[in-house]
Every structure is written in C-alpha cells, then in structure tokens.
Amino acid sequence: MSSEEKVEFTALVLGFCSASLSYMGFGDHQATKNLALAKQNIDIIALLQEKTRGNLTQEESTLITEALADLRAKYSEAQK
C-alpha cells in the first residue's frame, strides 16, 4: 500500500461521522432513518477514542472529542 492509499485516522473518524449523520436523516440524499445504525457508528467512534487514548495528536483528539459531542447531541434530538 503506497502512502497515497493509506487511510488517515481523521478520514476514518469522519467516515463514521458521515454514516451516523446519514442514518439520522442528515445529508444530501434522503436515506431511510435508522437510529440503531446511527448509534452503532457513534459507538464505534467512542471505541476508537478509548482504544487510541494517548496515541493521538492534539488535532485528532480534538476532532474525535468534538465529533462525539456533536453526534450525541444530534442523536438525542433524532430520538425525539
């Protein structure tokens, strides 16, 4: 795998964020809401945060912390 093909940590996190938002009904296309899958993606991000604690750059740590806070707030709203 060349350096151009590497999956960056931020891209991985943002991919799970995008999926979660899509399952909550956000985004360009009208996907069917699936809050269980939205929650699963949020839980995966939380797991990544837990398992990478102490090994992230400051920017990565900030990204994952802020992304989780935002997703959790949106998920809470989507449940209503």
Secondary structure as the mmCIF struct_conf table of DSSP 4:
data_model
#
loop_
_struct_conf.conf_type_id
_struct_conf.id
_struct_conf.beg_label_comp_id
_struct_conf.beg_label_asym_id
_struct_conf.beg_label_seq_id
_struct_conf.end_label_comp_id
_struct_conf.end_label_asym_id
_struct_conf.end_label_seq_id
HELX_RH_3T_P HELX_RH_3T_P1 SER A 3 GLU A 5
HELX_LH_PP_P HELX_LH_PP_P1 LYS A 6 GLU A 8
HELX_RH_AL_P HELX_RH_AL_P1 PHE A 9 TYR A 23
TURN_TY1_P TURN_TY1_P1 MET A 24 GLY A 25
BEND BEND1 GLY A 27 HIS A 29
HELX_LH_PP_P HELX_LH_PP_P2 ALA A 31 LYS A 33
HELX_RH_AL_P HELX_RH_AL_P2 LEU A 35 THR A 52
TURN_TY1_P TURN_TY1_P2 ARG A 53 GLY A 54
BEND BEND2 ASN A 55 LEU A 56
HELX_RH_AL_P HELX_RH_AL_P3 GLN A 58 ALA A 78
TURN_TY1_P TURN_TY1_P3 GLN A 79 GLN A 79
#
